[in-house]
Amino acid sequence: MTATVTYKQANLFAAALDADDFVAAENLLSPDCVYERSKDVEIRGAESIIDSYRESSDRARKLFDSVLYTSDVMSSSETTAELLFADNLEAKGKIHIYRSRQYLEFDRKGAIVRIRHEEISGERDRLNVFIEESGLKNE
């Protein structure tokens, strides 16, 4: 694959997640894809990975008054891409943007074989403050 094809595949994946189009997102994953969600949490299999994205989005949509997902492909090579996700959240008239990164690895056919989530320093703490200050119950 070329960096251009990888970029396009990463863009399709990001756009599918932004739109909560989980069918389209799953179609871009290899069946045995691995998602490193944190140091201690690894999810295996396309279906399980998509279930985790769906659950996160459902939880956010129940917690906040408004949720808008946006993302950008920051870089790509022949086999990898870096995504920057921005969750635009609104609660009780206040707005907060939570950012995170995900790194994608692709096989030769263009399927995503590995996803590594990376928290950006301070983002989780700022999100928790926003939730608390908004009087929301994060379960």
Secondary structure, 3 states (H helix, E strand, C coil): CCHHHHHHHHHHHHHHHHCCCHHHHHHCEEEEEEEECCCCCEEECHHHHHHHHHHHHHHHHHHCCEEEEEEEEEEECCCEEEEEEEEEEEECCEEEEEEEEEEEEECCCCCEEEEEEEECCCHHHHHHHHHHHCCCCCC
